[in-house]
Structures are given as structure tokens and as C-alpha cells.
Amino acid sequence: MAFDVTNIGSFNLHDYYMSFSGTSETAKAVSAETQVQAHTLGATLPFVIGTGRVDGHYFIGGISTITSTTITSEIVDAGTPYDYLGIRRLSSSSSGTGGQTYTSSLQGTPHVYKTVETETVTTETVARAGYILAYDPFERGYDLIRLEVDDRIVYDAETGIGSSTEFRFYGGRQTAVDDILSDIIGANAGAYQNFVYVILDGYDADTPPRVSAVISNAASAQPSNAEIEWTSTVPNTFDDQSDMAAYDQSSALIYQLLTQDDIPSLSDVYLAVLDLNTKEERYRVVLEDSGAFVGQEQYILALPGSGHVMVKFEVTGTRSYRIYNANTGALVADADGDDDVSITDDNIQWIGQGRLDERFVFLGRNLQTTGAHPTASYLGIVDLARGTLDVTVDTTREFISVVCTGRNRTGTVSFFGRDGSTGLGGPTDLYELTFDGLTVTWDLVATVADNVYAIHYDSLTGYLVVSTTDGSPGTTHSLVYYNPDSGLSIDTFTTTYLMESQGAVTAPSVHAPSRFFPDLGYALFKRVGSYEVYLLDIRQKTLSLLLTIPTVYIDDVQDVYASFIDHGRRVYYTSHGDDIWTERALPNISPGLVDLDDVITDVASLAGFGPSDLTFEGFTGTQTYGFVINSDTTVQNVLKGLSDVFDFTFCDTGSGFFFKKAGRDGSLSIDVALTTADLVERAGGAVQSRDEANLRTPAAVELEYVSKNSGYKPLSAPFSMPTGVLNSIRTEKMSTPVVLTDAMGQQFATEKFFEFQKRRREHNVIVAPEHIDALPGDIITFPSGLITYTARIEQMAIELRTMAVEISARDFQTEVSTTITAVSNNGGVAQIVSFATQYIHLDVPLFKYSDDLDGTALVQYGVIAPRGQNNWTGGVLYRGDTPLGLSPIIDQAPHNGTIGICTTVLGNPLDPFGTTDTSTVTVRRTSGSGSLLASKTQAQVEAGQNNAFIGQAGRWEWVGFTTVTDNGDDTYALSGFVRRGYRGTEVFCDEHAVNDIFVLIDEEWLRKMPHPTSDLDQTRYYKALGTGQKTLAGTTLPHVVRGAAETPYATTNLFAALGGSPGGIDIEWDYRSRVAAGTNPSNHGEASLSFEIDIMDGATVKRTLTSTTNSVNYSDAQVIADWGSYPSSLTFRVYMMSAVVGRGYRAQATIPLTYDLTADTTVILADSTLITADQE
């Protein structure tokens, strides 16, 4: 056997060649011999393995002239009849002209109304022609992925573009005979199996159109529907609650509000976060201060990518508009209108949503037609960095619900919409509302003669697409492209059906802003009065049916908008009539990856070799989308082209063929390790090596491949080193017909470059035949002097004089590791979102004593983490004094640190310094790994395991727990607290609440950040982004720098007693250090040891004493001056002082003063009701 064959066989199809004039040649026989290429009509037919682009070769049919006659009827007044009797009469009679005459009268002079028919004859030329695309030697058949006619996409199964041109596709396994073949050829027409062809039937053309297609024998339909599983209590069936869910496309999340209608036992409104990648609920949190609304109407919108939501609550006609943190349920902002106008009585429907810098901007209108603002526009501005929601009211103008988000130009955001004062039927004024952060301007874009039912602005083309009809609705429907700058119509075409957008004029919807999410360059519309959703390819001007939503998922046609339709992900989501959200695939076919060994097997089959003749080693995991053999060639040349890209070798073993791909990812293994004894000496040495000249080493590699992301067209992926790094200026250009994604193409180019840099040395080795058992492609090592080389065998031959084996080998690079991210605007299924990042600011005590900065700066901590999704890229934290003046300060590698929300309240311990607290708390995991929550021993906890911060900003407690109980619903019960109030945080033990944040402590993700001391008590701004995420993404949030790490701990063991000499009252206490363990340490951690003591009378400070030791005498004179006589008890507060933050945490005690010395246990008892410590 051998692969060195040339043009194995030939294939000619001269049968059934039909010219466009409609004539045909005599049918000729088809011969099919084993071959590498097929031919027809003098043209080469390609073979496609996997998926590839092919050009169509016209072979039958022609141009047809179609004549159509249209008869239109019009009723005209034919005058007064002669038999007028002055009574009402309605009759009809033949008019003698092909129509009917109707006579009518009613209390007046009757008239005859006559029907006049007009006949219009039109002719058009259309193509009815067949095009051969490929030959199928593998007999598996092909699916059509894309069809282009005259460079226009008329069908695309990947993106969901349905057919806008009538055609019929035959994938090679057909048995039916096409009508055109039967019409032209007659009884001898066949199905012509193994030929892949397409028939155009009625394409508007007067010359032969050009046809190309993408076909695949490795395609499959998208996966079946997938339910988004609940991890906690399953709600009741969702009916008319579509307003209670919001879709965050950028984070691949659905936010679902849950109330008593969903789970009757709820006493607060919950927010459930559903992960559309993992297909399960991440977590659910209680929305702060929502108990009053739990049985009322709610409405939710997502602030995309920010981890925040807007919620509208309503109670008896009064409404509240709020911003919540979706990670914690914390209330961030609440709005009831601007300074002059209240909006609590207005029922605002937010119909547009955009973003201006760090702010989210919403456009709204009033659903009420009565009240203070029956006609008004609203602008809601959400500034998360400042924690505000400002709503302004414009009563001079309003949009109706035909609105879309407009342009994002530097410093502005805009919305396009239909003027609310315009009546139905047209003309219609279209305006652009532009907001620059301070003011709003309204600009007339265009006055449309007809009625407007839908608008869509596409930032890729810059067109404003408008759906119009000549009535309300009319009979003539059009899609018109406008230039928003000039107001001019750029293009227009009529449509069979009227398209509307969400909340169209016929039935204003509350499901707004739009739940349709098209890719750039596309628009999604609903057909009026139907359950159908149409996709418009704006550049191609093709409108095709994308989806018909089954009525089982919705109640009526307007409920189409209750679904979330994501064109980019090729899915839509429904919940109506079910107790769960379901992801449903849009109708499409997706080309799949093909294993490289399967590709080679197909290629070898063209030369007659079967799977049993082939042996593969090292090919696991190597895949491509396919390639096309589109010219006369040999199997050997095809394999050589594949090996150049995929870096494998092949050889004839005599009993078959051996293919080897050596690993470069750490899986490399040495096949043969030669020693000096294995080598055969000769003149010049057993090993002779030659280095390539440095100038021959390429300075750049350019790989041309077929790009799956760019419509299966050729694309180049370059890689080069900066000028001057290498002596060479040569570019190594490579080309392959292999179909790759852009990421794969860039990775191959990068790896090839570094491979060329490494493989400079060639070796010629002579080995005794009994000492070598290897094949080309094997990796060998051999000694040469003091060096041991690792090389790959390129060739092997027998040296006839000595019968030794002569090996030609080249240095082999043992590992190439590259990570490439390709950017493409050409659609494709959205990848799993891994950028979404959150930042938890932890103003807490020193994690390590060594973290202290001795008063030169403040120490803050924080955790950069994912928002619960898998495959997080890691993150970068930005910080600044203003929301727009941010700089990166920390890089965070990916981690699985556990973050959660407390669903119960952690109780106040009897003794915060004890190790036997019996409190429990339940934590719902919101991010990280639940496997990190596991029971530990007391010694392990005291060594740092199972330590966590629990609380919120300004009240974090450091705890440690031994026992973890997995409840099985992603919640965990924590108990066995051997640490409460650790390192001075006992002052917050009694301030816990539901929705407190839980952060597991570990040095891997707890990051230290220094701040200048001038930042104390100031608001600073932070933004967390995923590694590699654009800096314009993400959300800037404010945090106050409280200086907890610099705040002295509260003192302990407060005591007071009547003084001896010099009298008065002696006050004593123990102090603790921020930087050392124990009480009263010499390393007190401050610039100087000092204290302030407040003598209290209720809430009034009677006197402040100072001390430089842990005791002070409240003198007799001071006592008399303050009280007139000695009090029966003394309440006082002690503060340890800091040169950086001032007073530390407060300790307060009320001590009964006894004047007769007795051992009264009620006096010396450390009663927590008498002695307290807190944060003030």
C-alpha cells in the first residue's frame, strides 16, 4: 500500500446539462470510480468532510417569464335610477361589464353604485434552475447550513435566518425527483444520489444568479429544551407574572421575584437568581424592606452586567421605585420623584433602557390616563456609584410604547420613539430623545406618512428600521431604513405581513423594555395578530420567520412578549403555565466539530483504505470543523496539508498506515531513548547535526484558513515578534482549507511561530538495526558529546553498505502553551459568560498582625469574586477618588472562595469571648464552592480554618465554626461557634440580620489594599472587572473607608470602686492590642498609650477624663462637682485612643458603688446587661 498515488480515477458528469434557454443535451451515463476528485461540466466538484463552503455549478433549468393578471374592483357612483320610488331599496343586477350593480336609497334620492373592474397584466423573469454543489463519496448526506444567492444570504441555519427565497436542497441521499428535473428531462429524470444540489424556484433574476453554500455532514440540531432547576423551594405555577422576571443578557441570568402568590409562606419578597449556563438557581435573597409588598404587584428590570435590579412595588395605588443589589438583596436607592413632582401616584412603564458612562438610564411613560401626569415622559437615572435613583418628569411631551434604545455617542445616550400625540393611521412623527447627563433634548428625526408599528435602531449599520402600514392597520406594509442624522429614507421594501415591536400601538404591553435581544445587524419583530417572531437581516434585507411560540406557553398573542428571545444564544425562555423557567432552542442546525482521526479516515477512504488499515496515536482531543477538497490532488497531498497545520506524521508500515501526533501539552512521552552503544560510528561521527541559519528562521507566521466566524470564508491569522527581536525579516505563509474558529486559527498561527523558532537543528543519526524499533513521528533522545537531544523522526532509511538504519530527525519543541481570545462580530452561539465579577469591601480588623502599616496608611481588605458563575477568568479591581477616575490596583486569580447570604439571624452570644456559643445561622451559597464548607475541629478553627466574616458594611463580625450541615438545597447550617467577635468585632455581635453577607476567609482571596490616611471616613469608588474584560464594562460602586483595621479594640473587664487615698472613685480596665494577642500587652499597637473616659448621666456626658495607663481616678472634687454627692452607681465609657482614627470602639459599664466592703456577688458578676462594648 502507498499514498503516493496521483489523481486516482476520474469522474465526469456530462448528463443533463441544461442551458438557460431551457434546452437540454441527451442524457449520458454517470461513471463513479474511486477517486480524489469529481468533475462535472468541465468543473471540479468538491468533497466536503465535516463543514465547508462550496460554489454552485449551474446544470439545469433556465429563466422563466411569468405573466400575472391582477383584477382590482372599485365601486363608483353611477347616478340616480329612473325608477326612484322614494323608499329604501337594495337590489343587484348584472351590469353587463363583468361586475355587479348595487342600488341603494334611504330617505333621500337613491344612487346606483357600480362595480368597475380593472385588469392589470405584469410580467417578471425568475430563475428556475439547479446548481450542483458537491459530490458525496461518503454516502452520509449533507445538511444545508447557509445559502447565498448573488452574495445575499437567503438562508442561514446557524443564525436562524429562514428562507427568504424559494429553493429546494438535496443533500445526496435523496430518492425523490425534483419537479424541475421532471419537467425538463421527463421520464428519465432521476434523484441523482451522491450529488448535492440546490434548486432555485422563482428567484427574481434575468441573468443566471451566482450561488454558493455551506454544507455539512457533521451538523446536528441544537440540544433539546433544558429546565432551569430550582435549588430551593419550588414556586407555584407561573401565570400572569411575566413582569416579575427580568433578563440580564450580558450575565446570562434571569432574575425572578417570588411573593406569596408563588410561595404562600413568604413574609418578604425574594429575588431568585437563575444561572442560564449551569441551568440552575444560583441563590435567592430577601429584598430589604419588602414585607409590605409581598402580596402586591411587583415589576422588575435588570441593570445589565451590574448585579443590580430595579423593582417597582405597588400598594393600593401608591408605587415605589427601588434599586436593589441582586447579590445581597440590599436596598441601594429609592425614588419618589424629583424635588418638585411626586411620582408615587404615577404608574410608570419603563419602555426604554440605555447606559451613559457608569449610569443606567430608563425612559418611561405613564400607563394611567388620569391623575397629575396623564401625559408625561419620565427619565430615570440610576447612579450606583452614588447610590441614587433620580426620576424627572416631562409633562410637555410623551412617547407611546413604540420606542427603542438609540445611540451611545460620547457623553450622551438616546432613545427613538413615536410621538404620543400622533394619531393612528399616520402621519407619524419620530423623535430622538438625547440625554447628556444634565439636559434632555427632543429632535424630530422624520415624519412618516403612514402609521408606525415598530422601530429598531441598529448600531452596526447605523440605520433606524421602521415598520409602517397605510392604516391602523392598513393593507400595504413596509420596512423602511432611515438615517437618523439626515432623517432621509435610505432604503425600503414591502413585507407580506405587518411587523410590530413590543408594546405596539394596538395593545400597549407592560413587558418593556423589549424582551427581544437580536444580534448586531439584525432586528426581531412580532407579526401583528400572530404568535410568530420574524428575524430581519438588515444588510441583506431578508425578513424570515424565526419562531412560532406554541400557545401552550402563552395565553394570547401579546404574551409572545412574556418570553425572553435571545438571538445571540439561539434560545428563548418561557415560564407561563409552569412552575419553572425552560430554555428552548431556536430552530437551527449547528455544525459540529469532527475528530481529526475521523477526517483522516475519510480522506484515506478516497484511496480505498478502510479503518482497519489505519492506526492512530496521540490524536485524542484534536478536532476541526471540517475542510473541502476542491481541486484535483492526491490523497498524500491532502494528508500533507493537514499535517502541516495539525503537526502529525504518517508512514506506510507495510500492513497499513501509522499516524502519530506527539503531545506538546505536557503529555509528551519518549518513544525510544538511544544510548552511545546504540549508535554506529562513521566518518564525522554517529550523530551529525546542522543548524538553520538564523536568517532563515521566520520572524512572522501568517496562516490562511477558512473562518467559521466569518461565514466560512478565507481569513488570515498573523503572528510576529516586534521588529529587532529576530535577525530575520522572513514571513512564513501557510494556507489550509481547514475550517477553524478565529480563536483556533490564531492559536495555530502562534504555535507555528514558536515551533519554527525551536526547530532549527536537523540531525542525521546512524543506528544499529537491532537497537531501533521506531517509526517516523516517534520522539527519540540520543547523546552527542555532552548534550542529549530530543528530536522527532522525519525519515528512516536503510544504509545499504552497512545495513544500519539512517534516521533524519529534527529538534522537537516539547511544549507549546498558548491561550488566545479571538474577537468576532459575526455572531455565533454566545460563549459561557465568565467575566461577571463582584467586589465585597471588607473594612475589618487586621487579618495578619504584620499587615499593620504603623499609622502611615490605612489598611482595607476586599474580596474579588465571581457572581456565582463557573469558569470565572479572575478579576481586576479598580479604585478612585471619583467614579470616573479609576485605576487598577489588584489582580485576582480565579478561586472558589465561598460567599453567601444569611437566611437566618446569627444570634447574640452570652459570652463573645467564650468557645461554646450555641448560636446557629443558615447560609445560602451565592458564589464559590460549597465543598469548602465542611466541619472542622476546634483546633483547626483556631488555626484559621472555617473562619468567616458575617455582616454588612460597618458591622462585620469575625467568627469561627466547627460544624457544617449541608441542607441539600445549597444552604448550609453553621454551628459550633468557637470564635465569636474575634479581634475586636464583638461590638457587632448583636447587630446581625437576615441577608447578612457571609465571606469565608482565606489568604488566597482576601486581599489587602493600603489607603492614605486622608481617606479616613471618605467615600471611595471601586469597580471589579473580569480579567480581560473591557474597562467600560462593569459597575462602579461606592464604599466608605472606616478604618476598622486602625480602630483600637474595646477595652474589657471594666471596674470601678470607691477610692482610698486620695479618695474619689478608682476606675480600671484591661486593654487589647490590634497587633498582639492577650490583654495589656506591651506592644499596644498605637503611637502612644492613651485613653478617654466619659462619665455618663443617661445619654449626657458629664465629664471626660484622660489617662496614659489602664486606670484613672475620678477625684473627689470632680465627683462632688458633677453629682453633688457620691452616686449609688456609676456609668462610664472607656475608649482606647489612636493617633490615626481617634477613639476606638466603646466599652461601657454600670458599676454599683458599695460603701461597705462586702463580698457581694451581685456586684462582681460580669453581667452583660451592665457591662457592654459597642462600635461607637
HELIX and SHEET records of a PDB file:
HELIX    1   1 ASP A  179  ILE A  185  1                                   7    
HELIX    2   2 GLY A  186  ASN A  188  5                                   3    
HELIX    3   3 SER A  242  MET A  244  5                                   3    
HELIX    4   4 GLY A  291  PHE A  293  5                                   3    
HELIX    5   5 THR A  551  TYR A  553  5                                   3    
HELIX    6   6 VAL A  557  ALA A  562  5                                   6    
HELIX    7   7 LEU A  596  SER A  605  1                                  10    
HELIX    8   8 PRO A  611  ASP A  613  5                                   3    
HELIX    9   9 VAL A  635  PHE A  646  1                                  12    
HELIX   10  10 THR A  676  ASP A  678  5                                   3    
HELIX   11  11 ASN A  694  ARG A  696  5                                   3    
HELIX   12  12 ASP A  742  LYS A  758  1                                  17    
HELIX   13  13 PRO A  769  HIS A  771  5                                   3    
HELIX   14  14 TYR A  849  ASP A  851  5                                   3    
HELIX   15  15 GLY A  930  LEU A  932  5                                   3    
HELIX   16  16 GLN A  938  GLU A  942  1                                   5    
HELIX   17  17 TYR A  982  PHE A  988  5                                   7    
HELIX   18  18 THR A 1013  ASP A 1015  5                                   3    
HELIX   19  19 ALA A 1044  GLU A 1046  5                                   3    
HELIX   20  20 ASP A 1116  TRP A 1123  1                                   8    
HELIX   21  21 THR A 1161  ILE A 1164  1                                   4    
SHEET    1   A 3 ASN A  12  LEU A  13  0                                        
SHEET    2   A 3 ALA A  38  THR A  40  1                                        
SHEET    3   A 3 ALA A  43  LEU A  45 -1                                        
SHEET    1   B 8 ARG A 152  ASP A 156  0                                        
SHEET    2   B 8 ASP A 143  VAL A 149 -1                                        
SHEET    3   B 8 VAL A 211  SER A 216 -1                                        
SHEET    4   B 8 PHE A  47  ASP A  55 -1                                        
SHEET    5   B 8 GLY A 626  ILE A 629 -1                                        
SHEET    6   B 8 THR A 731  LEU A 740 -1                                        
SHEET    7   B 8 ALA A 700  SER A 707  1                                        
SHEET    8   B 8 LYS A 713  SER A 720 -1                                        
SHEET    1   C 4 HIS A  57  GLY A  79  0                                        
SHEET    2   C 4 HIS A 111  TYR A 135 -1                                        
SHEET    3   C 4 GLN A 100  SER A 105 -1                                        
SHEET    4   C 4 ARG A  89  SER A  94 -1                                        
SHEET    1   D 4 HIS A  57  GLY A  79  0                                        
SHEET    2   D 4 HIS A 111  TYR A 135 -1                                        
SHEET    3   D 4 PHE A 195  ASP A 204 -1                                        
SHEET    4   D 4 PHE A 167  TYR A 170 -1                                        
SHEET    1   E 2 ALA A 219  ALA A 221  0                                        
SHEET    2   E 2 ILE A 589  PRO A 591 -1                                        
SHEET    1   F 5 ALA A 226  ILE A 228  0                                        
SHEET    2   F 5 TRP A 581  ALA A 585 -1                                        
SHEET    3   F 5 VAL A 571  THR A 574 -1                                        
SHEET    4   F 5 PHE A 564  ASP A 566 -1                                        
SHEET    5   F 5 PHE A 516  PHE A 517  1                                        
SHEET    1   G 4 ALA A 245  ASP A 248  0                                        
SHEET    2   G 4 LEU A 253  LEU A 258 -1                                        
SHEET    3   G 4 TYR A 270  ASP A 275 -1                                        
SHEET    4   G 4 GLU A 280  VAL A 286 -1                                        
SHEET    1   H 4 GLU A 297  LEU A 303  0                                        
SHEET    2   H 4 HIS A 308  VAL A 315 -1                                        
SHEET    3   H 4 THR A 318  ASN A 325 -1                                        
SHEET    4   H 4 LEU A 331  ALA A 335 -1                                        
SHEET    1   I 4 ILE A 348  LEU A 356  0                                        
SHEET    2   I 4 ARG A 359  ASN A 366 -1                                        
SHEET    3   I 4 SER A 377  ASP A 383 -1                                        
SHEET    4   I 4 THR A 388  ASP A 394 -1                                        
SHEET    1   J 4 PHE A 399  THR A 405  0                                        
SHEET    2   J 4 VAL A 413  ASP A 419 -1                                        
SHEET    3   J 4 THR A 428  PHE A 435 -1                                        
SHEET    4   J 4 VAL A 440  VAL A 448 -1                                        
SHEET    1   K 4 ASN A 451  ASP A 458  0                                        
SHEET    2   K 4 TYR A 463  THR A 469 -1                                        
SHEET    3   K 4 HIS A 477  TYR A 482 -1                                        
SHEET    4   K 4 SER A 489  THR A 495 -1                                        
SHEET    1   L 4 MET A 499  GLU A 500  0                                        
SHEET    2   L 4 TYR A 522  ARG A 527 -1                                        
SHEET    3   L 4 GLU A 532  ASP A 537 -1                                        
SHEET    4   L 4 THR A 542  THR A 548 -1                                        
SHEET    1   M 2 VAL A 594  ASP A 595  0                                        
SHEET    2   M 2 GLN A 623  THR A 624 -1                                        
SHEET    1   N 3 LEU A 614  GLU A 617  0                                        
SHEET    2   N 3 PHE A 657  LYS A 660  1                                        
SHEET    3   N 3 THR A 649  ASP A 652 -1                                        
SHEET    1   O 6 VAL A 672  ALA A 673  0                                        
SHEET    2   O 6 ILE A 779  SER A 784  1                                        
SHEET    3   O 6 ILE A 787  GLU A 799 -1                                        
SHEET    4   O 6 ALA A 804  ASP A 811 -1                                        
SHEET    5   O 6 ARG A 761  VAL A 767 -1                                        
SHEET    6   O 6 VAL A 687  ASP A 691 -1                                        
SHEET    1   P 3 THR A 837  LEU A 842  0                                        
SHEET    2   P 3 LEU A 858  PRO A 866 -1                                        
SHEET    3   P 3 LEU A1006  HIS A1011 -1                                        
SHEET    1   Q 4 LEU A 886  GLN A 892  0                                        
SHEET    2   Q 4 GLY A 875  GLY A 880 -1                                        
SHEET    3   Q 4 THR A1019  GLY A1026 -1                                        
SHEET    4   Q 4 THR A1036  VAL A1040 -1                                        
SHEET    1   R 7 ILE A 899  CYS A 902  0                                        
SHEET    2   R 7 VAL A 921  SER A 927 -1                                        
SHEET    3   R 7 THR A 971  ARG A 979 -1                                        
SHEET    4   R 7 GLU A 957  ASP A 966 -1                                        
SHEET    5   R 7 ASN A 947  GLY A 951 -1                                        
SHEET    6   R 7 ILE A 997  LEU A1000 -1                                        
SHEET    7   R 7 ILE A 899  CYS A 902 -1                                        
SHEET    1   S 3 THR A1052  LEU A1058  0                                        
SHEET    2   S 3 ILE A1065  ASP A1070 -1                                        
SHEET    3   S 3 SER A1111  TYR A1114 -1                                        
SHEET    1   T 4 THR A1100  SER A1107  0                                        
SHEET    2   T 4 PHE A1091  ASP A1097 -1                                        
SHEET    3   T 4 SER A1129  SER A1138 -1                                        
SHEET    4   T 4 GLY A1142  ARG A1143 -1                                        
SHEET    1   U 5 THR A1100  SER A1107  0                                        
SHEET    2   U 5 PHE A1091  ASP A1097 -1                                        
SHEET    3   U 5 SER A1129  SER A1138 -1                                        
SHEET    4   U 5 ARG A1146  PRO A1152 -1                                        
SHEET    5   U 5 ILE A1171  ASP A1174 -1                                        
END                                                                             
